[in-house]
């Protein structure tokens, strides 16, 4: 981590919780914040204005990654794989395109629901 190498150790004490927070200021104006909240460790990247860009919550079940961004891109030269019990994609418009074959596979039923469904 480069930058001004300024580090602040802020300890805030309230009646409910003790918070130990460290901030590292990065060269481009962003800051890296490491803290504890509600028994979870947090690692955050915040913009110059203080807006959250990336958060990693270290929970008992494992790490949880959160991103707040206008646009996100994933690129890989070989493959992008998602393995999960459930995958949800929500958006105003969702487009899937492939330059080669596109395969959908399910061990159970496949449901397609829409106002109008076009095939070919």
C-alpha positions, 0 to 999 in steps of 0.5 A: 500500500503506497501513499503518504503512509499516514496511519491513524488509530482511532478508538471510539468508546460508546456505552454499547460498543468499543470500536478499534479502527485503522485508516491507511490513506492511499495515493489516489485519495482513497482510504483503506479502513479496517475495523470491528463492528458487531463482532465482525471484522471489516475491511473497506475501501472508501473514495475521497468523499467517504463513499463505500466502494468495496467492503469485506466482512469477515463473518463466522460463516466466511468472508462476504464481499460487497461492492458499490459501483456504477459499473463492474467488469469481470474478465478472464482469459480462460473461464469465470466460474460461479459455484453456489447453492443459488445464483440470482441476477437482478437488473433492469435489462439482462443480456446473455450473449455467446460467440460460441455455444450457449448451454443451460443445464438443470438437474430439475425443471427449467422455467422461462417466464416472460410477457413474450418469449421469442425462440429463433 
